[in-house]
Every structure is written in C-alpha cells, then in structure tokens.
Amino acid sequence: MPRINKTVILALLIATSSIFLLFQLYYYRQYISKNGLHVFGGQGSMSGSDAQRHLIKRFLGLVHKYSLPVFLVDAVSLDLLSQDTLLLKESKLKEPHCLFLCTHREFTTFALLGNLWKYDANLIEAAEERGMEVLEIRGKDPRLVSMDDLAGNDIPLHFLFKKGGRLVHLVVLYERTGKYLWHGPLRLKPNIDRKFAPFRKLDYGRHAGAYNRPELALTMVDGLDVRIPRNFSYFLKEHSQARFLECPFREARAFYQLYPDDLSPEAMDFRMKAKSLLHLAARTLYELGVPFWLSSGTCLGWFRQCSIIPYSKDVDLGIWIKDYRHDITQAFQKAGLPLKHKFGKVEDSLELSFQGLDVKLDIFFFYDEGETVWNGGTQAKSGKKFKYVFPRFQLCWTELLELKVRVPCQTLDYIQANYGPDWNVPVKAWDWKSSPPNVQENGVWPVRDWDEVIQVY
Ligand SMILES: *[C@@H]1O[C@H](CO)[C@@H](O)[C@H](O)[C@H]1NC(C)=O
C-alpha cells in the first residue's frame, strides 16, 4: 500500500500528462479492489472491477429501457466523486474505467423514485433474460398501516440484481406526506435468500430511512450516464443520520380505544394551532441548521397516540447545547414568535419559550454528562433550579402531523424516564417540578444572577 501511495503522490507531482495520472489512479483502485475485502468466487477471468462495471452497464441498460427514475446513492461512490471532481472530468474524456462506480465493495447502490414509477413485472423478467438474478423484497406500505383494511398492502422496498458474485442494490424511495423520501428496511432471510445472503452488509436497509428530496444532475461517470444528487456532501450527511422510526400506529389505535380522542372544537383548534407552530419552528430551525427533536409532552403525544395531546397546552422541543446559536431568538422573533421567557444561561440549564398563537413553544437545551444527558428547569418566583436526567440517546427521523421531525431513537427509555412506567395512562394534573420521575432539585440561582437567568416578558 505505501509503495502505491507514493507512486500516486509522485505521479501527481510529475505528471504533465493527465492520461498518466488517470492510469495511476486506475491501477491504484484495482489494487484496492483486489486486496481490500474478500471477493466472492465465480467471476471467471474477469477482475472484480470489470465484473462490477459489466453488471452496472446491464443494469443501466434495463433502467434506460424501462425509463426507471434512478439515481446513484452509493455512499462510497459519492464520497469518491466528492473528493475527485477533477478526475471525474478527466474520466469523461478518456477511455472509461470503473473508477467511481466500482469500489472496494462487491455492490453498488442506486435509488428508485417509487412515486414516479409504475410497477412493471416485465422488469424482473428482462433482468433475468440479461443474465442477472433478481430478488425483490416487499413490505407493508407504512402510509396505509394506520388504516385497518389496507394494512395487507405490500409494496416493493428493495431490488437486488446479482451477476458474477457482484450486486446492484436498488432502494425504492417513496414520497410521503411531509414531502420527504422514505425507504423501508431490508431483511434477508439467510435460508431462503441464500444466493444473496453474503450481501447482508449493504449501505441501505439496516433500518428504514428518510431523506429530503435531492436535486439531481445527469452526468457521465465511468463512461456511463448516471443521475446523481447535485450536492453529494449534503446527501452523504443525510445518509449518515437517515434512520427512520415509524409511529407505533397499532399501539396508538389501542390507546384510542381505551381513551377516545377529544374531538371538541377546542381540542381541534389546539391541534391545528400546535401543528402550524411545529411547522413554523421546524422551518426556522432548519434554516439555522439547528437539529432538534420532539421532547416532553410532544414526544409523548407522538409515541402514545401519533398525534398532539390536546390538553398539553404547548409544543416542546429539545436541542443539544452544542448546537445553540445566539441568533435563535432573533430568528424566532422574525418568524413572528416573540420570546416569552428565557431561563438559565448557555453554560447551565438554558430554556427558551416563544409565544405562538395561543400555543407556547418551549425549547429545552440538553447537556451531556457521561452516561446521561439532562436539561434544566427554573422556577421564576423562587429561583429554584431543577434537573431532568435521561439515558443517553441517538436521534431518528419520524413523521408527525405531516412533518418530518426527529425523536430520540430509544423513545421508550426517554418517555419512561420522563413519565414513568404508567406513561400510557393519560394524566391531566402534571406538575413539572414534582411529577416527572427524573426530576432532581438542583439548588437555587444566586440572587445577583436573577436578571440574567430569569427573564420573563
Ligand atoms: C451542499 O450541502 C452542504 C451541507 O452539507 C452545504 O453547506 C452547501 O452549501 C451545499 N451546497 C450547495 C451548492 O447547495
């Protein structure tokens, strides 16, 4: 490896001929693909990279014939493209080699825009005629899970095209109500999908995922016409945190059977206002590039009833303190949400409240403390401090009220920390200073700091 590396660097330094550079990198990539991960057998005399390009070419032929709205989403290929845009230009001019689409792995991943595609069973037949083995993985359409009668409806979630020990993975992306793209999980059954079982470690499908609809660009990669997301780095960033959780629709339905939904005009009015406040807050924070998640009662409402709890009176969001920005308050004010109160300070127990139309927006900032994380509370009249402690968690996407939002992936742990084991029973009398099982008294703010840490408007 070091020897090859040096060759590449040397070549960079001395090459006046771009052809020379191209060939150096080509052989370097070949070297990696032969010496990187183990290569599956049955390739005859073709090198892994040749076999991969051969398969991709056949696959793209199929894509062309059936007008499939397909684009490249392979994480390694996109990463190579983002590092090597110069080489991409070169590779368009010279004799094509598989520099980007063939990586050290045995598969290349594309996505299919499911809403722009009409299912055609001939596709699979045609692929098989071209010497590819095809596996179609189907699953329930989550957009219908909340409706009893339609729950049996299966849709294609993934396709695997295999030839010569190589694979093209096609992920089907569906547009959902929040105007985002969703793909389902990919579960291979080792006994049944034996031929495909070696490919269990794919980029997409360990979990369901969610993406904003990317702007696409048609370009030539390795001599092949391919659509790619225009902004690779944005897409790759999304990919690294795309995990999606479905709202537990079945459990929510069971909850509503025990506790029928409040359909009074007041409750309907509150839900409508809370929904528009949530959309406005999400847009404002998105423009600032500040990630947030549903917290407290809003998170409970999502998890328990896939909705807003009508008597909760406010919308609660969580933000990591590392993502705090000084212009958050100003941005909300510009969006028509004046600051109602500010408790604590950036170093300790920060909490912001903004006044929406009859509904308050509470933003709690979360602090890291080893195995746990916490957010603070302040009682305005006494200066007393409180601390709410949670087990550490990651963030996942989900959908609430036609909006793509984040929640803690370990939602049950988060909810139980905050509401105890009986979180599934509605409680209307809730005291934020004493009811949560995870609340701790945390001293009192010194009186001299009150002007700073207790601001009420
Ligand atoms: C691409 O996405 C990155 C974020 O990953 C962003 O900073 C950048 O501005 C985007 N570029 C364009 C041209 O939109």
The ligand as a MOL file (V3000), in Angstrom:
LIG
                    3D

  0  0  0     0  0            999 V3000
M  V30 BEGIN CTAB
M  V30 COUNTS 14 14 0 0 0
M  V30 BEGIN ATOM
M  V30 1 C -24.2370 21.3680 -0.0320 0
M  V30 2 O -24.5140 20.9180 1.2840 0
M  V30 3 C -23.7020 21.4720 2.2820 0
M  V30 4 C -24.0760 20.8130 3.5990 0
M  V30 5 O -23.6830 19.5080 3.6450 0
M  V30 6 C -23.8900 22.9710 2.3310 0
M  V30 7 O -23.0350 23.5310 3.3020 0
M  V30 8 C -23.6310 23.5640 0.9700 0
M  V30 9 O -23.9480 24.9240 0.9920 0
M  V30 10 C -24.4440 22.8650 -0.1080 0
M  V30 11 N -24.0490 23.3520 -1.4070 0
M  V30 12 C -24.9000 23.8360 -2.2800 0
M  V30 13 C -24.3170 24.2850 -3.5810 0
M  V30 14 O -26.0930 23.9180 -2.0660 0
M  V30 END ATOM
M  V30 BEGIN BOND
M  V30 1 1 1 2
M  V30 2 1 1 10
M  V30 3 1 2 3
M  V30 4 1 3 4
M  V30 5 1 3 6
M  V30 6 1 4 5
M  V30 7 1 6 7
M  V30 8 1 6 8
M  V30 9 1 8 9
M  V30 10 1 8 10
M  V30 11 1 10 11
M  V30 12 1 11 12
M  V30 13 1 12 13
M  V30 14 2 12 14
M  V30 END BOND
M  V30 END CTAB
M  END
